[in-house]
């Protein structure tokens, strides 16, 4: 009877450990999903110079939108804030909260136009991603670079996968480890 009781306790200990690990993973996934939802309406502008008068930031972003992207600042932007620690060598990213998802999509679709304006050539715009999403995105870009070096010039990133078009059909070449 004692031997059976010992085995039951060992099984119970193993099961408790597995349950705790599972709960921890689920908890992390829920936190990640909540963080993604919280950042849904955000964009990040990189390369926007920091000035002594940070209240002038409205004017900088308004100029980027009007001159670089041909868009109306007041119609699209809700609020702005700097992200991260101050670094003397480079400006901190600028977090932007947009008014609508359509506005966000429009800004992102026009973001490539910034390279056509000399003043904004070194600036770029990206979605506000979580650390996990950033890691998966980096993995995809690294893999895409490898595929292109191997001659897959038509490969592109789409919905967390690297794909290419073959006879009118999309063929998956690579999937990221995990994108939420």
Secondary structure in CASP SS format (residue, H / E / C, confidence):
PFRMAT SS
TARGET T0000
AUTHOR 0000-0000-0000
METHOD secondary structure of the structure
MODEL  1
X C 1.00
X H 1.00
X H 1.00
X H 1.00
X H 1.00
X H 1.00
X H 1.00
X H 1.00
X H 1.00
X H 1.00
X H 1.00
X H 1.00
X H 1.00
X H 1.00
X H 1.00
X H 1.00
X H 1.00
X H 1.00
X H 1.00
X H 1.00
X H 1.00
X H 1.00
X H 1.00
X H 1.00
X H 1.00
X H 1.00
X H 1.00
X H 1.00
X H 1.00
X H 1.00
X H 1.00
X H 1.00
X H 1.00
X H 1.00
X H 1.00
X H 1.00
X H 1.00
X H 1.00
X C 1.00
X C 1.00
X C 1.00
X E 1.00
X E 1.00
X E 1.00
X E 1.00
X E 1.00
X C 1.00
X C 1.00
X C 1.00
X C 1.00
X C 1.00
X C 1.00
X C 1.00
X H 1.00
X H 1.00
X H 1.00
X H 1.00
X H 1.00
X H 1.00
X H 1.00
X H 1.00
X H 1.00
X H 1.00
X H 1.00
X H 1.00
X H 1.00
X H 1.00
X H 1.00
X C 1.00
X C 1.00
X C 1.00
X C 1.00
X H 1.00
X H 1.00
X H 1.00
X H 1.00
X E 1.00
X E 1.00
X E 1.00
X E 1.00
X E 1.00
X E 1.00
X C 1.00
X C 1.00
X C 1.00
X C 1.00
X E 1.00
X C 1.00
X C 1.00
X E 1.00
X C 1.00
X C 1.00
X C 1.00
X E 1.00
X E 1.00
X E 1.00
X E 1.00
X E 1.00
X C 1.00
X C 1.00
X H 1.00
X H 1.00
X H 1.00
X H 1.00
X H 1.00
X H 1.00
X H 1.00
X H 1.00
X H 1.00
X H 1.00
X H 1.00
X H 1.00
X H 1.00
X H 1.00
X H 1.00
X H 1.00
X C 1.00
X H 1.00
X H 1.00
X H 1.00
X C 1.00
X C 1.00
X C 1.00
X E 1.00
X E 1.00
X E 1.00
X E 1.00
X C 1.00
X C 1.00
X C 1.00
X H 1.00
X H 1.00
X H 1.00
X H 1.00
X H 1.00
X H 1.00
X H 1.00
X H 1.00
X H 1.00
X H 1.00
X H 1.00
X H 1.00
X H 1.00
X H 1.00
X H 1.00
X H 1.00
X H 1.00
X H 1.00
X H 1.00
X C 1.00
X C 1.00
X C 1.00
X C 1.00
X C 1.00
X C 1.00
X E 1.00
X E 1.00
X E 1.00
X C 1.00
X C 1.00
X E 1.00
X E 1.00
X E 1.00
X E 1.00
X E 1.00
X E 1.00
X C 1.00
X C 1.00
X E 1.00
X E 1.00
X E 1.00
X E 1.00
X E 1.00
X E 1.00
X E 1.00
X C 1.00
X C 1.00
X C 1.00
X C 1.00
X C 1.00
END
